[in-house]
Amino acid sequence: MQTATAEQRLLKISIAVTIGVASVGVLFGLLSGSLSILFDGVFSAIDAAMSGLALFVTRLVTRVTENRRFQFGYWHIEPMVLAFNGGTLMLLCFYAFLNAVGSLLAGGRHLDFDWAMAYAILVCVACFSMFFYERRLNREIGSDFIRLDTQGWLMAGSITSALLVAFVIGASLKGTAYAHLAPYADPAVLALLTMVLVFVPIQAVRKALQEILLITPPELDARVRQVMDGVIARHGFKTYTSYVAKVGRAQFIEIHVAVPPESSIDSVGKADALRREIAEAIGGEGPHRWLTIDFTADPRWL
């Protein structure tokens, strides 16, 4: 519960800073005449909305009240939101690239470099400060939402850094023989950077889709099989079947053990003792783990 509280508090801070960055982006974009800065502000505004959605989901999945409609909880919503957030970031990068190419073909854009550089410096400090702050705290929290939000801050800071480089180059070209190239600095760097950053959220989207499709995580499957191989050998059972899945922060493990008809498991107490042995060997016990273990002498139930 303390981890969930820390996660929600960090997301609230991120949302507040993002709203501030978005407001600054729109203001300075209008003052400088930079379409890239305006886009950066809109990017931040959408990112704030995504963080707000993530905050809502973290509160939802940590509810402990019984719900007869969602009897397995709300874990399935978490990877859906992660996929949506990551996909949105990818689409935003693609849109930024098209916007940059359009500006290049239109002859670039003339802008006030002083306002533009002031904005870029201010936002770079905010973005990278949030990136390092969230990354440090998430080492203990271990939240996929915070991890994706951290990537968002890194993307925003990198984009703004590239804009700062473009603004400095563009300002330095004024009054030289290459002054006609100054309008191209902003869209050229933005186009190059979005081509690189579009790959950043792919890992998060891929992981979320694996969970949505209930693809078995190899590490968890190997650990369960290793434990059960040992249990079968120690107790002389026949065989077993196991099924595992990971959905958001929840783990679902189902194990069916075939025992001989003359097995010594002749009471509920002995069966429960074996369940405790298996559960402790697998590890990771907590509110996010759903573990089912049953014993049968009929292999048809496996």
Secondary structure, 3 states (H helix, E strand, C coil): CHHHHHHHHHHHHHHHHHHHHHHHHHHHHHHHCCHHHHHHHHHHHHHHHHHHHHHHHHHHHCCCCCCCCCCCCCCCHHHHHHHHHHHHHHHHHHHHHHHHHHHHHCCCCCCCHHHHHHHHHHHHHHHHHHHHHHHHHHHHHCCHHHHHHHHHHHHHHHHHHHHHHHHHHHHHHCCCCCHHHHHHHHHHHHHHHHHHHCCCCHHHHHHHHHHHCCCCCHHHHHHHHHHHHHHHHHHCCCEEEEEEEEECCEEEEEEEEECCCCCCCCCHHHHHHHHHHHHHHHCCCCCCEEEEEEEECCHHHC
